[in-house]
Each structure stands twice: as structure tokens, then as C-alpha cells.
Amino acid sequence: MTTDVKACAVQLRELHHADEMLVLPNVWDAASAKIMAEAGFPAVATTSAAIAAMLGHPDGEGAPWQEMFAAAGRIARAVAVPVTVDAEAGYGLQPRELVDRLLEIGAVGCNLEDTDHRAGGLADAGAQAERLAAVRAAADEAGVPIVVNARVDVFLPGAGVPEEERVAEAVRRGRHYLEAGADCVYPIGVGNERDIATLVAEVPAPINANTRPDVLDLAKLRELGVARVSYGPRFYRQALAGLQAAVRQELLA
């Protein structure tokens, strides 16, 4: 593997521990990636929901992994900054194959979520931890310190976790995944300051969170100690809304 890819992986890892919070407005194609890189963001993250929609497939591993990786590869080739891929739950790929495919397209990080898209609900935490450990081992064997962002899905409606148990379960899973070799923990869907503060305090790893309009802005997340912020398909949806508005104003008025 080239030194450049190794250097990008190290750079991405260091960005999770820098004094400045890592902000990643997620992208879906080469053009959106270039916009983010040219705006000065130090890394680029893909969004599976937007890429799948762009390709004509539903989110949640509804798109063939080959198409998803091909799109992510075009993104990685378009920018000079580190690229991390939303790899959903891994598409059923074996850990070494997943790592090989990431490195093949030039990606140096990935999201791996603990939703079981085939059986529904959450994957067993122990089994997910073993998978994360195998991904870490495969990356070590390849000689590239890929950054693994372990998504914890307990706050999502379909997870089946009672509301009063979600924070404790997120902490339990986050610690488990960290011990398995994850670099960052992403409790997607957590929506209030108290819960985020608890996760930051009790999970000894960089925490990935999301902004929420009128509730959680970047300044508040920075104050709470969040290390990484991502946006999912938000900007993709805003881009489509802008296109729709322009068409209505200029062509259908």
C-alpha cells in the first residue's frame, strides 16, 4: 500500500484527536466532494443514504455494494484530503475483503453500523464487536491504520430499545466496540445535551454526533466535547430542494 494512503489514514486519525472539532458535511458524488474540499474541510465523508438515492436504490444496504464502492471511489479520486466511507453494516463482506475494497478505492476510514439489515433490529453487540476486531486486524495486516467509526443505532426508532435504556445501552455498546478496535463511536440519533454529555463522559473515545436545527448547533456540540460532527444526507436533500425550487421558479412559473 502506498505511503500516501498510510499518511492519509494517520491524518484522519489525528483529526479525531485535534483541538478543533472535526466537521464533516457528507458528500454523495465527486462534485459535492470537491465543494467540501475547496471550502477547506480537512476530510470528506460519504453518506450512504444520498449515494443510494442517487443510484436509484433505498438506504439500508438496498444498493449493491459494488455500486456504492464505485461511487465512493469516484469521490476519493476527486479530492486530495482523506476520505471515509459510510459502509453501512459492511454489506455482508468478510472483514479482509471490506478492508481491501476500501483501500482499493483510496478510502482510509469507514462507518460500520450495528443495525442488522437482514434480520431487522440491532445486531448482537458481542458479534458486532468481533466483526470490528476482525476489521481492525485486517487493516493492521494491510499496513494501513484505517479509521473505524462504530455506529451505535440504539437511538433509532427501529432498534427496539426502550427510551429509558438507550443511553446505558449506547455506553455499553460503545465501550465494547472501542475495546474491539474502533476509533470513534457514533450514537446516531441522540438528540439532547444531557445524553450527549453522558456519552462523552462515559465512552473513552471520540464521539461523533449530529447537529439539530434550533437544538444542537456546532458551538454547543463543541462545548459538550464532541470530537466529530456529520450530517448524513442533509445537504443532498437541500440540494434537491434547491433544484426543485429553481425548476418551479424558472420553468414552471
Disulfide bonds with the S-S distance in Angstrom:
none
